Amino acid sequence: MKIYTLKPYTQADYQFVYEVKKICYQKYVEENFGKWDDDEQYEMFDAFLKTSAKDIFIIFVDDKKAGFINGDDLDENTYVQGNICLLPELQNMGIGTSLLSQICEDHINQNISLKVFKQNPAKRLYERLGFMVTGETKSHFLMKKVQKDD
């Protein structure tokens, strides 16, 4: 049973998406890169929106904004999952699992790649859904789910 709805991002969602991203990632950014700087983060966020706004969807639960998700078809063989960010009070309720399970169904003939901060407990969710660590950077695990026979 689907417990959420998705609506395309609009400019009216700008501040909401930024704040949810900050809530979800500030801890990890500070642990890996130093103090969160809003000016710097807004600049990076604006650059991200220039290329990715069309791929962002607002997650609604009970008709209230709950977070956002984005991803991109890199080519016909590869889908790259970007962010799944939920407000803290809506985490650990199965929403992320449902979202990612639907993404896997929607991209059944593609390999799905993502990266996750090493400290982020969401890594366990990705592993439960069949993602495997294929590499790492100083701050992230690189993960992939191969969904087709090569």
Salt bridges, closest charged atoms under 4 A:
ASP13 OD1 - LYS65 NZ 2.68
ASP38 OD2 - LYS22 NZ 3.11
ASP55 OD2 - LYS54 NZ 2.88
ASP73 OD1 - HIS107 NE2 3.71
GLU127 OE2 - LYS123 NZ 2.59
GLU136 OE1 - LYS118 NZ 2.52
